[in-house]
């Protein structure tokens, strides 16, 4: 009998306690600092380390002369325009060929041709800016940190997460916005 009474009291307490109003969940607190600020600071450190490694790699290349872009990548001319031709402008359509290698010169993607509408289509972020530096007939090798290439996702195929790359690009042709409107 005593066991039944204790069991009855426990069940009654359980029912009373479980019938309280549900309380909304609160976001988890991460101390006194904001979680996103911590992630941002960590990414800045990782990007700075990657930049140091790439600058060291560039300094060891005694053959090529690399220029630093204000857009966060480096480049060197393999073939440079001597005729003073113009560079592509926004909405011009360019035909280019490009290949992608890792930083050990291991080929990731063989040479491919691409038609690209400047500033109007998605492309590798650094190359979107890099193409605007080029003139018809030029070939440039771009050294691109991961955050200006495929970043924290990779390309889902051959380019890994946070992988810096090299891309050698040849600008084959430029069709100006005016030419595109006529055709």
Secondary structure by P-SEA (a helix, b strand, c coil): caaaaaaaaaaaaaaaaaacccccccccccccccaaaaaaaaaaaaaaaaaaaaaaaaaacccbbbbbbcccbbbbbccccccccccccccbbbbbcbbbbcccccccccbbbbbbcccccccaaaaaaaaaaccccbbbbbbcccccccccccccccccccccbbbbbbbcccccaaaaaac
